[in-house]
Amino acid sequence: MRKKNPEIVLKNHLKIYVLLKDKIIFEMELEKQNIEYYCDIEKQPNLEKGIRYFILDEDRYKIDGIFTQHGIIASTETIEVSDYRDGKKIMSIYLKFLAIALVIMIVIIVVERLQNFIQIATK
């Protein structure tokens, strides 16, 4: 199996973008299932969209199985997809921070009211 097989670009192929975090798992599965591919990571100036892979059109169903089985989020040039799970994690952290700040504010308000109540009661 040759990873760098630029001949795929000349055949009927599809371009798939895989996020950098899924690169190792994706390439391991490609090797395991003996799927020929070409990755031109050196020629990509921006990896934010994902790493571009050229895969033979005939291997499309195998690729779909890899994505489904391993939960890999991939996109094409026309349909960009981001991993919603990353946004979900950030939102979870944000909500926890917000809840902690809210609890601290409530504790401060309760303590101030208790101090005022104690001052009035002692007069």
C-alpha positions, 0 to 999 in steps of 0.5 A: 500500500502506498500512502502517497499515490498521486495517481488517484488524482487522475482517476475517478476520486473524491476529496474528503477533509478530515479534522487534524484530531482524527488523522491518526485513526482515519489513516490507521483504518485506511491502512487496515482496510487496504484502501488506497489514498493520497494525502497532500498535507504539505501543499495545504496552507490552511489545516483549519478546514481539515486535511485533504485526502483523495480517495478512489470513488469505488471506496466511498462505502468503505469510507462511510463505514469508517466515519460511522464506526469511529465517529469521525467528522469529515467534509467535502469542498462544497459542504464544510462541516465542523465537529459540533462536539468541540462546541458542545464541550466549550459550551459546557465549560462556559455554563459551569463557569457561569453557574459558579459565578452566579452562586458566588454572587448569591452568596455575597448578596446573602452575606451582605443581607445577613450583616445588615440584619445583624447590624439592625438587630444589635441597635 
